[in-house]
């Protein structure tokens, strides 16, 4: 992972878990915020990283989970990096990711799974995994729609509920986090720095060098190195 390699140059060790229902992690019965936060706390304990606060980085869903962790357990997070994670998402029906329900979870071959994903293939390809009888997506479409539905709504009190230093990296072409909201997030939350990059929601993939540079500078200034 390019970002992990860049941070390693400054002495940082990066732990990048697959969240519940994602990648190699098991599917879960529930995808609410408490479950995601509990997973993070359990992971830190299992790795012996719960003895003091640490920087936490998250993108999108991961960013929302990260600032929920910071608000609920302030002694856990020393610095927060939010990559295009909003403080509010409009409640709509159907949920924005409902189109994923048209995708198969498995296929007899990787090529057939890629073909079934159509225009989404470039985003989903890297996460595809072999499974019994063929290949599967990194996440079950039904689980992702469930998770997506549960993240909709107002997270402002939680975003404002922690006071650790925060870096908000925003893609100015994002359809998930509007620029006006990103600027309001930085204005309303103390000790928050906003960096806007010419990118869509996938800021760290579209602008990897700029993302790494911004995070390295932020951590050097706020966390004092590894």
N, C-alpha and C positions, 0 to 999 in steps of 0.2 A: 504494500500500500504506500503510495507516494507520500502522503501526509505523514504517516508514521515514520518513514525514512527521514523526512525533513526534520521532524521533531527529535529523532534519535541523534541528529547532529548536535543538538543542544543538551543531550544527556537525558532526554525524556524516554521513558518506557510507555508504549501505547498498548492499552488493553481494549480490544474492539470486539465486544460480544455480539453474537446474533441474538436479537431480542426475541421474546417468546413468539412462536409461530413464524419466525424468520430463519432462513438458512438452515443450519444444522440443529437449531434448537427445536424442542418438541412443540407440537401444537398445544394450545391451552384451551381451557373451557371458557375463559373470560379474558377480554382484552381491555379492561378498564385501567385507569391511571394508577390505582393502588397496586394492581398486579405488576405493572411495569416497574414501578418504584420499588416494590418489595424485591423483585428480581435483581435490581441493581444493588440494593443493600446486601442481599444474600451473596452475590458475586464478590463484592468487596470483602465480605467476611471470609469467604472461602479462599480468597487469594491473600489474606492477611493484610489487606489495604485499608482496613477500617480503624486504624490507630490514630489517624489525623486527617484533616481535610486535604482534598486533592482537586486539581483542575478537572472539569468534566466538559467534554465536547459532544455535541449532538447535532444532527441534521434533521429537519422536518419533524416527524414523529419523535425521533430521538432527542431533538432539541426541546420539545415540549416536555418529554419525560425528564430531561436533565434539569429544567428549571422547576419542575414539580419536586424533584429530589432536593434541590437547593432550598426550596421554601419549607418543605416538610422536615428536613434534616439539615439545618444550616451548618452543623459541625462536620458535615461530610464533604462539602464543596467549598474549595478555596477560591476558585475562579470558574466562570461559566462562559463557554463559547456556544452561541446559538447561531447555527447556520440555517437561515431562512425558516425558522420556526415561528409561527405567528402567535399572538396573544389572544386572537379571536378568529374563529372560523364560522361563517354563517351556517345556521342549521337549515339544511335543505333536504328534501325527499324527492327522489332517491339521493343517497350519499354520492359525493363526487366520484368515488372509485367504483361505483356500481357497474360500470362497463367491464370491469374485470371478471364479472360473472359469466361473460361470454367466452372466456378463455378456458381451455382444458387445464387441469392440474398436472396430468401426466400424458405421455404419448409413447408409442413403441420405440421411437428413436429421437435423438436430439434434433435432427434435421426436421422431422415432422412437428416437433414441439415449436421450433423456431418459426416454421411456416404458419402454424396456427396462431402465433402471436402477432403476425402481420407487422404493422408499423411500430409496435411496442417491442419488437425483438431486440433492437439495440440496447434498450434499457434493461431487459430481462435476461439477456443471454448470459452475462457473467455469473448470475446467481443460479443457473440451471444445474441440477445435480442428477447423477445416475440413481436409479431406484429399482426395486424389484419389477422386472418386466419392461423396463425402458428408462425414460428420463422424466423428471418432474421440475416444476417451477420452484423457486426458493421459498415461496409462500403460497398457501392455499388461497385461491381467490375469495372464498367465502370468509376466511379469517380476516383477510385484509379489508373487506367491506365492513365486517363487524368492528374492527379496530378503527377504521375511518369514521364510522358512524359515531363511535364513542368519543372521538376527539373533537367533534363539532361543538361549538358553543363558546362561551366567554371564559377565558383563562386569565383575564387581567388581574384579578386579585392575587393569583399565584405568581404571575410574572413580577408583580410589584412586591411580592412577599418575601424576597430575599435581598440582602444588601452586599453580597460579595461582588467584586469587580466582574463586569460582563462585557463580552465582545459580541456584537450582533452583526453578522455578515449577511448582507442582503443582495439578492440578484434583482437588478432593476427591471428585468423582464419577467419576473416571477408571477405566476398566476395563483400562487398560494398565499404569499405575503405581499400585499400591496405596499408600494413605496411610502405612501402617506402613513400607513399603520406602522411600518418599520421606524419611520422618523418619530412618530408619537411614542413608540416603545422606548426609544433611546432618550427622548425628552423627559418622559414621566418617571423612568426608573433611574435612580441615582447610581453613579459610578458605572454607567453604561456607555460604551463607545460604539458608534455605528460606522461600519465600512460598507460602502455601496460599490458593487462590481457589476460590470456589463455582462449579465448572465441571466439565465432563467432560474428556475427553482433549484437546479442541480449545480449550485455555485461551485462546489469543490471539484466537480468533474469538468466543468466548462473553464474554470480559471484556477487550475491546481497550484500554479506558482504564486499567484497573488493571494490565494487562500492561505497557503503555507506561510508566506511572508507575514501576513497580518496576524496569524495565530502565534507565530514565533515571537514577533515584536510584543504582542499583548502579554504572553506568558513571561517574557523577559522583564517586562515592566511591572507586572503584578505579582508574579509568583517567585521571582528571584532565581529562576533556573531550577533544574531538577534536584 
